[in-house]
Amino acid sequence: MTAVMLTTMIVCFALTISVAVSIGLASIFGIQATNAHMLISVKEMFNAINKFPLAAIPFFILAGNLMETGGISRRLVEFAKSIVGGVQGGLPMTCVLTCMIFAAVSGSSVATTFAVGAILIPALIKHGYPTSYAAALQATSAELGVIIPPSIPLILYGVSAEVSIGELFIAGVGPGILISLALMAFVYVYCKIKGWGKSDGDGRLGFFKATWQAGWALLMPVIILGGIYGGIFTPTEAAAVAVFYALIVGVVIYREIKLPTLVLVLRKSVISSAVIMFIIANAGLFAFLITRAGVPDAIGRWLEAVLQSPTLFLLGVNAALFFIGMFIETSAAIIVLAPILAPVAMHFGIDPVHFGLVMVVNLALGMITPPFGVNLFAACTVAKISLDRIIPHLIPFVLVILACLMVITYFPAISLSLRDLVYAR
């Protein structure tokens, strides 16, 4: 069965069939190979999505789209620009900082790419930055959407590996800040070397004026994250609160969302949610079948025999996940691999929360690496350029994220210190 499933999946990938359909077809052929009843597919696909924490996904997607349409993202850009936009290279730094703030509500890197990129990519081009650099910067910065909590991939990991989503969220703060600071330091030095961004401060609002204008927007992540960490509501309930807050601010306070616009936002959110849920359903069936075939146990025993220390295990897993992330969609990879790798990590004494952050940060790199980087496609769509033009400017950003990944991997305190502090109360 395993051979049939893997062969089918490889053939489907070679024919450029979508990841979700490829996984689904591989699962169906695997069932046929064992003469099992096809009702297994319906049952396991339903079980894969019949989990309460997954309800947060469509809510966070809708919240991100409401923020984009309701003027929240534009005000966040002005606020970020008032902080770091006054130095040379301040506009690229604004892009990173805005994505960091936006990610604290949206939970989705693609939503962050479109919402922030629609504002900052044209602004970067207007200030003399190459279009390809602007697109590469936006795609990379938006990766923070899956690391800074709340994060849809962290929710998926928590469900798949049976780990506390609240602990994963609070553990994601440290890695998210580390990557944000590293990217801002890099773009500052890079712009100094290239001589770009000497007029980035033009048209920048004062800090207090920008803060006043963005007050309602800035209150949103405070309410959402404060509510989660304060125990007022669960991450799933927080997603619903985010939708309600974004709707009230966009319709009543900023008055930028009208009824026809709201219909389009809802339609866009439903389509995005359906795509993710379809991936989760197919990946859940696939994970059930390979678990039933004993593949996780076999891989676990092999890893224990070959990689005989936590250091080697983490290095080997990082190398494998980086390669897998280039070809498999992040959500699908997490659902399939988390139940396999998390128990092995715990066998080596690695905290499952720390391992979850390592896994999510690594697979998030797949969003900015060819050939299937969804952030790249989104950024190229906004910038109206072809994918090949973005690659030269993308490589340095990938290296920066890889360096941060190694630090996160081998210094677990970056992920776990805040978690231990909060949950030690």
C-alpha positions in Angstrom: 0.0 0.0 0.0 2.8 2.4 0.9 4.6 1.8 -2.4 1.4 2.4 -4.4 0.6 5.6 -2.5 4.1 7.1 -2.9 4.3 6.1 -6.6 0.9 7.7 -7.3 1.8 10.9 -5.4 5.1 11.3 -7.3 3.4 10.7 -10.6 0.8 13.3 -9.8 3.4 15.8 -8.7 5.2 15.2 -12.0 2.0 15.9 -13.9 1.6 19.2 -11.9 -1.6 18.1 -10.2 -2.4 20.1 -7.1 -1.0 18.8 -3.8 -4.4 18.2 -2.2 -5.7 16.2 -5.2 -2.4 14.3 -5.4 -2.6 13.2 -1.8 -6.3 12.3 -2.2 -5.7 10.2 -5.3 -2.7 8.5 -3.6 -4.9 7.6 -0.6 -7.7 6.2 -2.8 -5.2 4.0 -4.8 -3.7 2.9 -1.5 -7.2 1.8 -0.2 -7.8 -0.1 -3.5 -4.4 -1.9 -3.2 -5.5 -3.4 0.1 -9.1 -4.2 -1.0 -10.3 -2.1 2.0 -13.8 -0.6 1.9 -13.9 2.9 0.2 -16.1 4.2 3.0 -12.8 4.5 5.0 -11.9 7.5 2.9 -15.2 9.3 3.7 -14.9 8.5 7.4 -11.3 9.6 7.8 -11.6 12.7 5.7 -14.5 13.8 7.9 -12.6 12.9 11.1 -9.7 15.0 9.8 -11.7 18.2 9.7 -14.2 17.4 12.6 -12.0 19.0 15.2 -13.0 22.1 17.1 -9.7 23.9 17.0 -9.8 23.9 13.2 -12.8 26.3 13.4 -10.2 29.0 14.0 -8.8 28.7 10.5 -11.8 30.2 8.5 -12.3 32.8 11.2 -8.7 34.0 11.0 -8.8 34.1 7.2 -12.0 36.2 7.3 -10.4 38.5 10.0 -7.3 39.0 7.7 -9.5 39.9 4.7 -11.6 42.3 6.8 -8.4 44.0 8.0 -7.2 44.4 4.4 -10.6 45.8 3.2 -11.5 47.8 6.3 -8.4 50.1 6.3 -6.7 48.4 9.3 -3.7 47.3 7.3 -3.1 50.7 5.8 -3.1 52.4 9.2 -0.7 49.7 10.5 1.7 50.5 7.7 1.6 54.2 8.6 2.2 53.4 12.3 5.2 51.1 11.4 6.6 53.7 9.1 6.5 56.3 11.9 8.7 54.1 14.0 11.4 52.9 11.6 10.7 54.8 8.3 12.9 57.8 9.1 16.3 56.0 8.5 17.9 54.9 5.3 16.2 51.6 4.3 13.3 52.5 6.6 10.7 51.5 4.1 11.8 47.9 3.8 12.1 47.8 7.6 8.5 49.2 7.7 7.4 46.2 5.6 8.9 43.7 8.1 7.5 45.5 11.1 4.0 45.9 9.5 3.9 42.2 8.6 4.9 41.4 12.2 2.0 43.4 13.6 -0.5 42.2 11.0 0.5 38.6 11.6 -0.5 39.0 15.3 -4.1 38.8 14.1 -4.4 37.3 10.6 -2.5 34.0 11.2 -2.0 33.6 7.4 1.1 34.5 5.4 -0.8 34.7 2.1 -3.3 37.1 3.6 -0.4 39.2 4.9 1.2 39.2 1.5 -1.8 40.6 -0.2 -2.9 43.0 2.5 0.4 44.6 3.2 2.0 44.1 -0.2 -0.8 45.9 -2.0 0.3 49.0 0.0 4.0 48.6 0.4 5.2 47.1 -2.9 4.0 50.1 -4.9 5.5 52.4 -2.2 8.9 50.6 -2.4 8.9 50.9 -6.2 8.0 54.6 -6.0 11.0 55.2 -3.7 13.4 53.6 -6.2 13.6 50.0 -5.0 13.7 47.4 -7.8 10.4 45.7 -8.3 11.9 42.2 -7.8 13.5 43.3 -4.5 10.2 44.7 -3.3 8.4 41.5 -4.1 11.1 39.3 -2.5 11.0 41.4 0.6 7.2 41.2 0.9 7.1 37.5 0.4 9.7 36.9 3.0 8.3 39.3 5.6 4.8 37.8 5.2 6.3 34.5 6.4 6.0 35.9 9.9 2.2 35.3 9.4 2.7 31.6 10.2 5.2 32.1 13.1 3.9 35.1 15.1 0.8 33.9 17.0 -2.0 33.3 16.2 -0.8 31.0 13.4 -2.8 28.6 11.3 0.1 26.1 10.9 0.7 26.1 14.7 -3.0 25.3 15.1 -2.6 22.4 12.6 0.5 21.1 14.4 -1.2 21.3 17.8 -4.2 19.3 16.5 -2.0 16.7 14.6 0.6 16.2 17.4 -1.9 16.7 20.3 0.0 19.6 21.8 -1.5 22.6 23.6 -2.2 25.3 21.0 -2.0 28.0 23.7 1.5 26.9 24.6 2.5 26.8 20.9 1.1 30.3 20.4 3.1 31.8 23.3 6.2 29.9 22.3 6.0 31.4 18.8 6.6 35.0 20.2 10.3 34.5 20.7 11.1 33.0 17.2 8.9 35.6 15.5 10.7 38.5 17.2 14.1 37.0 16.4 13.3 36.6 12.7 11.7 40.1 12.6 14.8 41.7 14.1 17.2 39.7 11.9 15.3 40.7 8.7 15.2 44.4 9.8 18.9 44.4 10.6 19.7 42.7 7.2 17.6 45.1 5.1 19.1 48.1 6.9 22.7 47.0 6.2 21.8 45.9 2.6 20.2 49.3 1.8 23.3 51.1 3.2 25.5 49.0 0.9 23.3 49.5 -2.1 22.6 53.2 -1.4 18.9 52.6 -1.5 16.2 54.3 0.5 17.8 57.7 1.3 14.4 59.4 0.8 12.3 56.8 2.7 11.3 59.3 5.4 9.4 61.5 2.9 5.7 61.8 3.7 6.1 60.0 7.0 3.6 60.8 9.7 4.7 61.7 13.2 4.7 58.9 15.7 1.9 60.3 17.9 -0.3 61.2 14.9 0.2 57.8 13.3 -0.5 56.0 16.6 -3.7 58.0 17.1 -4.9 57.1 13.6 -4.0 53.5 14.0 -5.3 53.3 17.6 -8.2 51.0 16.8 -6.0 48.8 14.6 -3.3 48.5 17.2 -5.9 47.5 19.8 -6.9 44.5 17.8 -3.8 42.3 18.5 -3.8 43.5 22.1 -7.3 42.2 22.6 -6.7 38.9 20.7 -3.4 37.9 22.2 -4.2 39.4 25.6 -7.4 37.4 25.7 -5.7 34.1 24.7 -2.8 34.5 27.2 -5.0 35.9 29.9 -7.2 32.8 29.7 -10.3 34.9 28.8 -11.0 32.9 25.6 -9.5 30.0 23.7 -7.5 30.4 20.4 -10.6 29.3 18.5 -12.8 31.8 20.3 -10.2 34.4 19.7 -10.6 33.9 16.0 -14.3 34.7 16.2 -13.5 37.8 18.4 -11.0 38.9 15.7 -13.7 38.7 13.0 -16.2 40.7 15.1 -13.7 43.3 16.0 -12.4 43.8 12.5 -16.0 44.0 11.2 -17.0 46.6 13.8 -13.9 48.7 13.1 -14.2 48.5 9.3 -17.9 49.1 9.1 -18.7 51.4 12.0 -15.5 53.3 12.9 -13.4 53.5 9.7 -16.5 53.1 7.5 -14.5 51.6 4.7 -16.5 48.4 4.4 -19.8 48.6 2.5 -22.3 45.9 1.9 -21.2 45.0 -1.7 -17.6 44.9 -0.4 -18.5 42.7 2.5 -20.1 40.2 0.1 -16.8 40.0 -1.9 -14.8 39.6 1.4 -17.0 36.7 2.5 -16.8 35.0 -0.9 -13.0 35.3 -0.9 -12.8 34.0 2.6 -15.0 31.0 1.9 -13.0 30.0 -1.1 -9.7 30.2 0.8 -11.1 28.3 3.8 -12.5 25.6 1.5 -9.1 25.1 -0.1 -7.3 24.7 3.2 -10.0 22.3 4.6 -9.8 20.2 1.4 -6.1 19.9 1.9 -6.6 19.0 5.6 -9.2 16.4 4.7 -7.0 14.6 2.1 -3.9 14.9 4.2 -5.7 13.4 7.2 -6.8 10.4 5.1 -3.2 10.0 3.9 -1.8 10.2 7.4 -4.3 7.6 8.7 -3.3 5.1 5.9 0.4 5.4 6.4 0.0 5.1 10.2 -2.1 2.0 9.6 0.7 0.7 7.4 3.2 1.1 10.2 5.3 3.7 8.3 5.6 6.1 11.3 6.9 3.3 13.5 9.4 2.2 10.8 10.6 5.7 10.2 10.9 6.3 14.0 13.0 3.2 14.5 15.2 4.1 11.5 15.8 7.6 12.8 16.6 6.3 16.2 19.2 3.9 14.7 20.8 6.4 12.3 20.5 9.7 14.2 21.6 8.6 17.7 21.6 12.1 19.4 19.1 15.0 19.6 21.6 17.2 17.8 21.9 14.9 14.8 18.1 14.2 14.8 17.3 17.9 14.6 19.9 18.5 11.9 18.5 15.6 9.8 14.9 16.6 10.3 15.7 20.2 9.3 17.4 19.1 6.1 14.5 16.8 5.2 11.8 19.4 6.1 13.5 22.1 4.0 13.5 19.8 1.0 9.9 18.7 1.6 8.7 22.2 2.1 9.9 23.2 -1.4 7.4 20.7 -2.9 4.6 20.1 -0.4 2.1 22.7 0.9 2.8 23.7 4.5 -0.5 22.6 5.9 -0.5 19.2 4.2 3.2 18.6 5.3 2.4 19.4 8.9 -0.7 17.2 9.1 1.1 14.2 7.5 4.5 14.6 9.2 3.7 15.9 12.7 2.2 12.6 14.0 5.2 10.8 12.6 8.1 13.1 13.8 6.7 14.5 17.1 6.8 11.1 19.0 10.4 10.5 17.8 11.4 14.0 18.9 9.9 13.3 22.4 11.9 10.0 22.4 15.1 12.1 22.1 13.9 14.3 24.9 12.9 17.3 22.7 10.0 19.3 24.0 7.1 18.9 21.5 6.3 22.6 21.7 9.9 23.5 20.8 9.8 20.9 18.0 6.6 22.3 16.7 8.2 25.8 16.3 11.2 24.2 14.6 8.9 22.3 12.2 6.7 25.3 11.4 9.6 27.8 10.9 11.3 25.3 8.6 8.2 24.4 6.5 7.3 28.1 6.3 10.5 28.5 4.3 8.7 26.5 1.6 6.4 29.4 1.2 9.3 31.5 -0.2 11.2 28.8 -2.0 10.5 27.7 -5.6 8.9 25.8 -7.2 5.7 25.9 -5.1 6.2 28.9 -2.8 2.7 30.4 -2.3 4.0 33.7 -0.9 6.2 34.1 -4.0 3.2 33.7 -6.3 1.2 36.1 -4.2 3.9 38.7 -4.2 4.6 38.3 -7.9 0.9 38.8 -8.5 0.8 42.1 -6.6 4.1 43.3 -8.1 3.0 42.1 -11.6 6.3 40.4 -12.4 7.4 36.8 -13.3 8.7 34.4 -10.7 12.2 34.1 -12.2 12.9 37.8 -11.7 12.4 37.5 -7.9 15.0 34.7 -7.3 18.3 36.7 -7.1 16.9 39.0 -4.4 15.3 36.2 -2.6 18.4 34.1 -1.9 19.8 36.4 0.8 16.5 36.5 2.6 16.3 32.7 2.6 19.8 32.5 4.1 18.8 34.9 6.9 15.8 32.8 7.8 17.9 29.6 7.7 20.4 31.2 10.1 17.5 32.1 12.4 16.2 28.5 12.1 19.5 27.1 13.3 19.4 29.4 16.3 15.8 28.5 17.1 16.6 24.8 16.7 19.6 24.6 19.0 18.6 27.3 21.6 15.2 26.0 22.7 15.0 28.8 25.4 14.1 31.2 22.6 10.8 29.3 22.2 10.3 27.9 25.6 11.3 30.7 28.1 8.2 32.7 27.7 6.0 29.6 27.7 7.7 28.4 30.9 7.3 31.8 32.5 3.6 32.0 31.8 2.6 28.5 32.6 4.7 28.4 35.8 2.3 30.8 37.4 
